Structures are given as C-alpha cells and as structure tokens.
Amino acid sequence: MNTRLATPRQNRILAALPAAEYLRLEPELEVVSLAPDQVIYEAGDTVEFLYFPTAGIVSLLWNTASGATSELAMTGNDGLVGIPAVLGSETTSHCAVVQSPGSAYRIRSEVAEWVLDQGGELLRLVILYAKALMTQMAQIALCGRHHSVEQQLCRWILLCLDRLPGMQLNTTQAMMAHLLGVRRVAVSEAAGKLQAAGLMTYSRGQITILDRRGLEARACECYAAMKMHSDRLLHSMSKALNPPPVRPTPKNIRARAEKRLKHMQVSQPRSPDDVARLVRELQVRQIELELQNEEIANAYAEADAVRDRYADLYDFAPVAYVTLDALGAIRQINLSGAILLGIKRSQIKQHRFSASVSPSFLPAFNRFLADVLDGRARKTCEIELSPTQRRGIAIVHIEAVSDEGGQECRMVISDVTAQRRSEYALREREQYRRALLDNFPFLVWLKDDQSQFLAVNRPFADRFGWPSAEALAGKTDFDIASKDLAEAYRADDRAILDSGKSKIVEEWIEDHGERRWSETFKSPVTLDGRVIGTVGFARDITERKNAEAALRESEEQFRTLTALAPAGIYLTDAHGQCIYVNSSWCAMTGMNPQQALGDGWKSALHPEDRDKVFADWEKMVASRGKWGTEYRFKTPQGRITWVYALASPLRDPAGDIVKYVGINIDITERKQLKQE
C-alpha cells in the first residue's frame, strides 16, 4: 500500500481536469480508506457515491446463483468505481470489492450527475474510461474462454502491477482462483510453474515478481490488447476538450484592429495625405471600440455562466445555506435549507429561523446569533430543530459569520442527526460493555501486540490493587506482578500472537502478595486477518485446586487402608455393579480385580447361596438401609470360603444412594470350629 498522503490528483481522471473545472469539483470530494475485502456496493444496490481511487485496486465481480464468482474488470487510480450511475442506471448488476487496500476520493452520485450534465472535460474523461472499461470486460471474457489458466494468471498479475507501486502483490491462491473463476488447484499448479521458471516467488500470501519481461512473454495477447487501450486512454486524457480562450490585452487590440481593417474593403475619396491618415485612424479606433465591446459582451456572458453555475451549486448543495437579518428573519435560503426547515422558498419572508428551533435550544440560539452579529467572527454551535412533516427532530451543526456591517448572519447548516445518534449509541454500547465487564465474575483484560493493557474490568483492577480500571491502560504485566510471573505471562502472549490460536492454562496470579491458582483463557484478537492483540479471562480456582489435592490425599489414604485391610472390601454402584475390590477380596474368591468388575463378582458366589444373596440384596435396596448376612465363596479351584458380609449405602448431598460399600470377613475357621 502506498503510504504517501493521498491527494485527488493521484487519480488520473481528476489529474486530467482543467484547473477551473477541478477547483469547482474539489470541495465535493471526500477522502476514504479502502480496506481489503471491503464491499463498496453489491449487485442490485443503488450507487450512492462515485469513487476515484488514488491507490489500491477494486475488482468488479459477477456472482452466479450457485455462488460462483468471476472478475469482470479491475480499476485503480486509472479510473473510477460507480460507472452504472454515470450511465443512468439506478441499480448495479455486479458488485465492487476492494482487492488491494488503498484510498479513494468519493463524491455523491447526485452531485456528480449534476456536474456531468453541465458538460465539460469531466464528461469526456468519464466516457473515455467507460469505453476502456467495456474493452477490458470483453477482453477478460475472451481470455477466460480461450486461454489457459497460466496465461490468465500472468495477465491478471500484470494488470495488478500496472495499478500498484513496486513489484509485490499481497494475495492468496484462493483469492486468485476466486477472481479468475477457476479451481484453486489449477491456480496452484500455474503459480508453481511460474515460480519454477524463476519469474516470481510466492510465500505466505505475497507474490514478488522477479522477471516482468518473462511474465509478459508467457501472458496471452489479451494483456497487450488491454495495455494498448489503457495507453490510448491516457493519451486521450491529455488532450483538453475546450482550451480556455485568450484574453485580449491593450497591446494586441491595436494589432487585431489593424488586421481587421486590412481585410475590409473601404472606399475612400481621394484627399490630401493628412486627411487620409485621419480618416484611417478614426476607422481603426472605431474597430478597436467594436472589439472591446465584443470582449465585454463575452466577459458578461462568461460571468453570467459562472454565476449560474454557482447558483446551481448553491441551490443543490448537500448542506443548507441560510442568511438571516439582524432580527432573525430569513433573507435567503437554498433548496437543502428549505427542505431541512420544511418551508417553501417563495414564502421565506413569512418565516423566522427561530420558529424551527426546539424551544429548549431557543435561548442558546438567540445568544449565538447575537454573538455572531456583534463579534463579526466565525462561530459554531449545535442545536435541535423541531420536527416537520418529512422528518423528526434534527440535530444540526451551524457555522456562521456576519457581513461587514453586522446586519446579516450567514449560516452553513449540516444535519448531524445520524452522526450524533451513532455517537450516542456508541457511548451507550460502551456503557453496557463496561457494565458487563465490571460485573463479570472473572478477571477480564485486553492487550495489544506489545502486551500492554488496553482495557481491564473492575475485578482485575481490584485484584492487583489499582484504584481504577482506567489506571491500568498502557501498563504491562511487569507493573502488576513479580518479574518471573510477568515474563511467563509475556511468553504466553507471544505464543498466542505467533500461533493465532486460543489457549487455556492454569497459572499463578498474585493477589495482594499471595499467589493463588487461576484458570486462564487467552485468545488472539484479529483485524483484517492480522493478529493485533490478545484477550484474556481468568477465574480463581485455588479452592478447587486445594479440594483436588485433598481429594487425592484422601483417595491415597483410602487405597492404602483398603489395600492393607485383612478383610475383603468392595464398592458397587447403586445398581449392584462392582467398581472396586481390594486384594483381600481377590484372595478369598480366587479372582483378579478385572474379573470382579460389573456382574463378574456374582460368579464367585457358591451356587447354593446365590438366590439367598440376591434376595437379601434386593431387600436391602428396597429398605434403603444396611445389610448383613453370611454366605460362601467358591474359587475356580473348588476352595470354599465362608464370609460374613456387611454393606452400607453412600448418599449424595440430596440424600440419594449413589454407591454401596461392603466388607467380607472370613469366618471359615469359626464355621469349622462350630461344626466340630
């Protein structure tokens, strides 16, 4: 992108205008930036502005019903965007999208139409450019049908280079395929061939041309044809349509009169030499007077034409011009002013400007009018106008100056209602955003690409002991944390900026000198495909970390206790599915822990005791109480073990049973002694 200050004369059409016509057009021009992928207008839109690019490239695209896209033409500082409005069309059949960033000067379509209706050089230049644009569209259509993708790509790159400074293009293969209307793999293959031939290099969305001549040699004849038409257009632009006439001076009037008399056939009587010279002198003087009268008449005609032009500019200006007398009565008003006030221009003598001012702003306007007339200096104010039949309440900005005698106040009035409402809506959204951030239960912050804080919420400022969230703007992590933590935060920010990916980490955050655990979510902030900063959210998880540590310690103690217990210990869910057994239980049953999980433990029961155990279990579940019974285990090797089983439910905070824990005590020896 060209970083020079943009001026209208950087556009070739505006640069080719005569000085007088350019000066008439210049006040209506407004500079705007062209951002990548910015849609200037869509198909079917009404063209509100004509754009004269000074840098960058705008592509004219045609979209099919299936979503396919193809470039019709491209324009840069060699032309303008908005030809449909110039040709009299109310809507567009294509869309205009910024391909390469830059800047442009725009003018409202209605103003441009009025200027073009006056004739002159601008009309001729616009017609010339329209012809060149139609030639480019036809040539591109021909190229896409009859030439290879490689030739089309060469032609497209060369056209871009003609409209950009330097030998580099910032684009992607997907974008080139999108504009050429071909598959991306075809563009990738063609670009690879050009790179292999040493004509260009392509890396990370940037094309650098190494051999333009070689690129031109590989392009089809379409580029040469478009280049020839473009050069012809530039040559035609340099020829002025109506050169200004030469003003007569006292030095050449005499010579012109002598020349005209020489060509006139005047019969003179024979007379002495002095009489002849006197008669001839009188005739020359008469012709001089006639020539002067002709020039005066021409000057009056030109003055009338200029006056008419300025009268039209005054009447059709997009801002209101109003002249008041010392009492505030309207002396003169243009069309925009009459529409704004909702009055007829033929009845302005019946209206006072103050009648259109909202009552609450009337005292301020009266003071403003008095200050302008007394001070005879330019002053500004902003007031509200009462609603009319065509509009609601209007907010207007007034710039005013008095005449030399202090008898008239001449005002330029701009309707800023939309702007002020937008500013109010923006402030309102800012207040909502600030309220949201400050009442968010987490810490929230926004940083730029240098890890400087752009904004934080109130909890963030409170956590680090700052008086307000605004006080942290421009600060860094080194201002709020110790050096080791600040360096760790900075490294995380850099990793996110480089990768462009979000990240969730658990890290230490200092809270009034105490380090506490925090779960932090960090994400990149992108603008136009470029990472410009990071946003972060953090919540305190110290209690959770402490609870997890306590839980791990408790679990370790439980596992140690159960592993060393001489009794068999088991754990089931609420439906009797086994989820844990200890080593003593495995020794009693001859099963390993994996075999016991789920319903596997049931196979360890003695066949004669299974029905009794299942029945007792169902009774325990139904009573939601404890269970105690005796039964036998039978190992795969046939060893029988008598156990006394105790089971008790485990409940959640709501009182619902979630698990059962049980103990099996080996009573085989006691059973044998009792039997003996």
N, C-alpha and C positions, 0 to 999 in steps of 0.2 A: 504494500500500500504506500502511495506517495504521501510523505509526511509534511510536504510543503503546505503553507496556508492556502486554502482553496480560494480562487477568485473566479468570477464569471467568465473572464476572458480565457480561462483554461479550456473552456468548451469551444470547439471550432466554429459552431454556428454563431454563438454570441460574439466570438472574436472577429467574425467577418462582417458584423453590422457596422454601418457608418456611425460616427461618434454621436450625431444628433439623435439617431434612432435608438442607439444603445442607452444614452442618458435618459431617454423617455421611458425605456423598459426597466432600467436598473432598480428604481425604487420598489418595483413589484416583485423582485426576485428574493427568495428566501433560501438560505443555505441549509442543507440537511445532510446527515450522515447516511451512508448505505452500508448496512450490516450484512454479513454473509447469510444467505438463505432468506433474506427479508423479502416478503411478498409485497410488491408495490401495488399490484391490483390482480384480482382473479378474473377468470373468464366469466362474463356476464355483469361485471361491475361497471358502474359509471365512473369515468375518468375525471376525478376532481382536480388533478394537478398535471401539468406538463413538467417533466424532469429533464434538465440539461446536465448530464454527468460531467464532472471535471476530472474524476479519477475513478477507477474501478470498471467493472463490466456488469451489464444487466442482460440476462437471457430472456428471450421471448419464447414461451413454451406452449405446446399444444398437448392437451391431455385427452386420451380416449376414454370411452365409457368403462373399459376394463381396467383402467388405471395406468396404462402405458403412457410414456411421455417421450416427446421428441422436441429438439430445439429448432424453432423456426428461423431465428436470427439472433445476433448479439449486437449490442451497441455499447459504446463507451463515450469518450469525450469527443467523438466524431459526429454525434447526433443527439437525438432526444428520445425520451420514452413517453408515449401517450399519443402516437400518431392517429389512433381511431378518433380521438376528439377533434384533431385538426381536420380530418377528412369528413367531419359532420356526423359521425356515428355516436349514438347516445350510450351504447354499451360496447364492451370488448368481446371478441371471440377467442382470445387467448389470455394467458397470464404472463406477468412480468416478474421475474425473480432475480435477486442480486446474486451473481455468480462469484464475483471478486469484490471485496469491500472497497469503499472509497467515499466519495462525496458528490453532491449534485446541488444545483440551484433549481428550485421549482417555482412555478407561477400558476395561479389559479386558472382553470380552463376557461372560465367566462371572461377573465381579463385577456388571456391570450387570444381568444376568438375576436374580441373587440379590436385588439391591435392588428390582427391579421386582416380584419375587414377594412382597415384603413389602407391596405396595400403596402407598398414599400419593400424594402430589402428582406425583412424577416419572412414575408410570404414567399418570396422567390427561393430563399435558402431552405425553407421547410419543404417546399415542393421538390426541390432537388434531392433532399435527403430521403423523402418518401419514395422517389424513383429508385435511389440507390438501395433502400431497404427492400423494396419489392424484388430488385435484381438479386440481392443476397438470398432472400427466401427461395426464389426459383432455383438458384444455383445449388443451395443446400438440399432441396428436394431432389434435384437431378443427381447430386453426388451420392445421397443415401441409397438411390435405386441402382446405380450403375458402377459404383466403385467399391473397392474392398475396405474392410474396417481399418486396416493400416493406413490407407490413403486418406480416409475420412479423419482419422486421428491426427495425422500430420496437418491436414487442412485446418482442423479445429485449433490445434496448438498454435499454428502460425497466426490465425486470426486473433487469438488471445494476446499473443506477443505484440501485435500491431497496436493494441489498445492499452498495454501496460508498460511501465518503465522496467528496464532490466531484462534479464533472460531467465527469470524464475516464475513458476506458476504454483500456487498453493491449491491443490485439488486432490481428489482421490479417484481411484479406478471406478468406484461405484458412481461417483458424480459424473465422470466422463461417459460411462455407459448409459446413465440416465439421460444425459443431454443428447447423445448420438442416437438413442433409441435402439441400442443393441444389447446383447448379453454381456455381463461383466467378464465372463471367461474369455470372450472374444477380445475385449479391450486389454485384458491382462496379457494375452498372447501377443497382441500387436505391440504393446508397450515393451514387452520383453525383447522382441526383435529389434526395436529401435535402440534399446539400451545395449543389447549385444553388439549392435553396429557402431557403438560409440557416439551416437548422435545426441544422447541425453542420459541423465541419471535420474532415478526415481527412488525416493526414500521418505517414509513417514509422511506421505501426503504432499510432498514437494517435488516438483519436476524442475530440473536445471538443464537448460539447453546448452549443449557443448558445441554443436555444429549446425548452425541455422541453414547454411547452404545445402548441407546434406539432407536436412529435413525438407527443404523446398524441392530438392530433386526427387524425393520419394512421394511427395504430395501429388495429387491428381491436378488436372488443368483447372479445376474449379477454383482453387486458391488464386491462381494467376488471373483468372477472369474477374473474381471479386476484388482483387487488388487493383486491377486496371480501372474498374468502375469507381473504386474509392478514390484513386488518384485523380480521376476525371472530375469527381465531385469537389475535391479540394481546389482544383484549378478553376472550376466554375464559381466557387465561393469567392475567389479573389477578385472577380470582376464585379464591380459595383453596378447596380441596375440604373440608377439615376444620379449621376455625379452632380454635386451642387453647382449652381450657376455662378459665373464670375461676376462679382460686384463691380460696377463702374466706379472709376475714380476721376477726380478733376483732371488728371494727367492724360487719360485716354479718351475722355469725352470729346475733346477738340479733334483728335485724330480720327475718331469714328465719324464725327460730323463732316470733316473734310472728305472722308472716303465716301460717305453717302452722297454729298453734293457732286462729287466727281462722276458718280453713276447716274445722276439725274440730268435730263436734257432740259436746260433752262434757256429760253430765248432772251437775249439781251440786245437792246438797241446800241448802235454804235454811239460812243460818247468818249469824252476825254478819259485819259488813264485814271485820274483821281476819282472820277465818278464811278468808273467800272470797279475799282478796288472797294469803294464804299458800298456799292450795291452787293458785291460778293461777300463782304464782311457781314452785312445785315442778314444775308441769306444763311450764312454759316451760323450766326448767332440764333437765328430762328430755329434752325435744325437742332442746335445744342439744347434749346429750351424744350423742343419736342422730345428729344431723347431723355432729358431729365424728367419730363412729365411721365414718360413711359416707365422709367425706373421707379418713380414714386408710386405709380399705379401698381407696378409689380410688388413693391415693398408692402403696400397696403394689402394687396391680395395675400401675400405670404403671412403678414401679421394676422389677417382675418383667419387664415387656415390654422395658424398656431393657436390663436385664441379659441377656435372651435375645438381643436384637439384637447387643449387644456380644459375647456368647458366640459367635454366628454369625460376626461379623466376625473374632473371634479364631481360630475354627476354620478358616474358609475364606479367611483372608488369604493372599496370594500369597507372603509371606515366612514363615520359620519363627520361632516364638516358643518358647524353651526356658528353663526355670528349673532351676538346679542348686543342690544344697545345698553346704555347706562342703567336703564330701568329693568333690564332682564327680558325685554320683548325680543322675539326672533326677527332679525332683519334679513337673514339669508340662511338657506339650508339646502344640502344636496339630497339626492334620492335616498341614499342609505340613512341619512339623518331623519328624513320624513318617515321612512319605514320603521325606524327604531322608535320614534316618538308616537307613531300611529296617527299622523296628521296628513292633510293634503297640502302640497306646496303652494297651491293657489290661495290658501287660507292662512298663511303663516302670520299675517298681521293680526289675526284674531287670537293668537296663542302666545302665552308666556312660557318660557322653558321651565320655570319653577312649578307649573301645573303638572308636569310629567315626573317631578321628583317625589319620591316617597316621603310622607310627612316627617318621619323620624330623621331624615337626612336633609330636610329643607334648611334648618338653621346653618348647618355646616356649608351647604352650597352657597347660601347668601353671603357668608363671610368670605368664601373663596372668590366669589365674583367681585366683591368689594376690594379684596387684596389685589386681584389682577388689575383692575382699573386704576387703583391708587398707586400700586408699585410699578406698573408698566414693565413687568418682567414675567418671564415664563414660569408658570406654576402648574402643579399637578394635584389632582385629588381623585378619590374613588367614592362613588355614591351608588344608591339604588334608585332605579326608575320604577314607577308604578306599572302594574300590568296593563296591557292593551288587549284588544280583541284577538290579535295574532300571536301574542306571546305572554308569558307570565312575568314575574318580577325579574328585572335585568340588573346585573351589576356592571357598571361602566367605569372605565378609566378615562379621565379627562386631562388633556394637556391644553393650556390656554395661554394667550398673550393678548395684550391690548394694542390698539393702534397708537400712533404717535400722540394724538390728542387725549387719549384716555377716555374716549367716548364709545368705543366698541370693544367687545370681548370676543376674540376669535378662538373657537374651540375645536380640537380634534378629539372625537369620542370613539373609544374602542369598546366593544362589547366583550367583557372578560367573564361573563357568567359561567361558561363551561369550564374555564380555567380555574376560577375560584371554587366552583363546586368540586372539581377534581382535587384541588389542594385540600379542601375541607374533608373530602372522602379519604384522601391520603392520610391526613392527620388523624382522622377517626380510626382508620385501619391501624395506624401506628399506635394509638392508644389501646386498641383491642389487643394488638400484638404484645405491647408492653405489659398489659394486664395479664395476658395468657402466660407470658414468660415469668413474670414475678410471682404468679400464683401456682406455677408448675411445681410439683413436689420434688423435682430433681434439680441438679445444677445444670444450667444451660449456658453455652458460650459460643461465640463466633469469632474466628481468627482469619487474618489474611494469609497470603502465601509466605510471609516472613514471620509467622507465628505471633503476630501482635493482635491483642484483643480488639475487635471492632465493637462488640456488644456482649453483655452478660446479663443474667437476670439477678433479681434482688437476693435470692438464696445464695447465689455464687459469691456476691459481694460480702454477705454476712458470714459465710463460711471462712473466708480469708481475712475478715476483719477490716474491710474497706467501708468508708462512710456511705457510698452510693454506688449503683451500677455504672453510672456515667464516669465515675472517677477512675475506672479501670480501662477506659478507652485509650488505646495506644500503649498500654503496658504489655509486659511479656511474662512468661512463667517464672523468670528469674526474680520478678518483683513480688511474687506471691508464695514461692516455695524455696526449699533449700536447693543448693546447686545440683546435687545428684538427681533429685526428683525433676528439677527443671530440665536438665539435659535429657532425661528419659522421656519427658513429655515432648520435647523438641524433636527427638529421634522418631517418636510415633507420628508426629505431624508430618515430618519429611517423608516417611514411608507411605503415608496416605496420599500426599501430594504427588509423589512419583508414580505410585501404582494406580491411583484413581479409584481405589476400592475401599469399601467400608471395613471397619474393624471393631470388634468387641474385645475388651481387655479387662482384667481385674488388676488394679494397681492401688498403690498407697496414695492417699491425699492427706495433706497436713490440715488439721483443724485446731487452730489456736495452739500450735506447737505439738499437738498429739497426732500421730499417724493413725489413720483409720482406713479400712478397706473400702474400696469403691468399685462398682461395676460401671465401666465407661464405654459408651458407644460413640465412635468417631466416624465421620463420613466426609468425603470431598464435596466442595461446592463448585459447580461448573457453570460457565457462561460462554455461549457460542462454541461449545466443545473444548474449552480451555479451563483447567482447574485453577481457580482464583483464591481458594482458601479452604478452611475446614469448619465443620460444625460439630459440637460435642454435647452429649448428655451424660450425666453421672448420678448414680444413686448410691447411698451409703449401705453397704452390705456387711458392716462389721459384726452386727448381731448375728446375721446368718452365718458368717464365717466362724464365729465363736460357737454357734449352735452345731455347725457341721463338725468342728473339732471335738466338741463334747460328745457328739453322737459317735464319731469314730472311736473315741476313747471308751465310751460305754459299750460299743459293739465289740471292741477288742477285749474288754473285761469279760463280757458275756461269753465270747468264744473261748477265752481261756478257762473260764469257770466250767462251761459245759464240756470242754474237751477233757478236763481233769476229773470230772464228776464220775464216781463209780456206778451211778445209776444211769439207765438209758433215758435220754432226753430227746423229745421230738417236738416239732412245730408244724401245725396244719393250718390251712386257711379255713374260712367259715363253712366250706362245703366238705371238709374232711380230706382235702388233697394235701399230701405231705410235702412240706417245703424245706425241712431240715431235720437231720438226725445226727446224734453225736457218735463217737467211736464205741462207747459202751453199748449203745443200742445195736450197732452193727455186730458187736461181738456176741450179743445174745441171740441174734437172728441169723447170723452167718451171711448177711447181705452187705453189699457196699452202699455208700450213700446214694449213688446214682440209681441203683435198683429200687431204693425205697421211695423215691420221689413220685408224686402223683398218687395213683392207686397201687403202686408197687408194694407198699408196706403190707397190704392185705394178704399177699401170698405167704408172708411169714407166719400167719396165724395157723394154729392147729386146726385141721379140717373139722374136728368135733366141736371147736369153740367159736367158729366164725359166726354162726347165726346168733349166738348169745351176745358176742361182742357188737355186732351190727345193731341188734335190738337195743342194747344198753346205750350205744352211741346216739340212736335216734331219740331215746328218752331224754338224754342229756341236752340234745339240741332243742327238743320241744320245751323242756323246762327252763332253758337258758341258764342252767346252773352248773354245778361242778359234777364230777363223775369219779367213781372209784369202784374197781372191780378186779377180779382175778381171772386170768386165762393163761393159755400155753402158747409158746412159740415152738415151731418145729423147723429146724435147719435143713438145708438140702441134704446133709449127711445123715439125717434122721435123729439128731440130738434134740431132746425135748427140754425146754426151759420154762418153769413156772414163774410168772411175774405178777406183781401187784401194781395195777395201773391207776394213776391219778391224773385227771385232766381238768383244766380250768380255762374259761373263756377270757380273751383280751378284748377290751372295748375301746372305741374311739371316743373323742370328747362328746359326741352326740349320744353315746350310750349304745351304739350298735356294735354287735360282735363282729370283729374283723379276723381274729385268729384264735386258735386253741393251742395251749402249751401243756405238754404232758410228761410224766415221769414213770418209767418202768423199773420197779425194784425186783431184783432176782430173789425169789422165795423158794427156789427148787430144793435147797438143803433143808429148809424148815418143813416143807411138804414131806420130804423123805423121812425126817425125824418123827414127824407126827404119824406118818403111816407105820413106821416101825414101832 
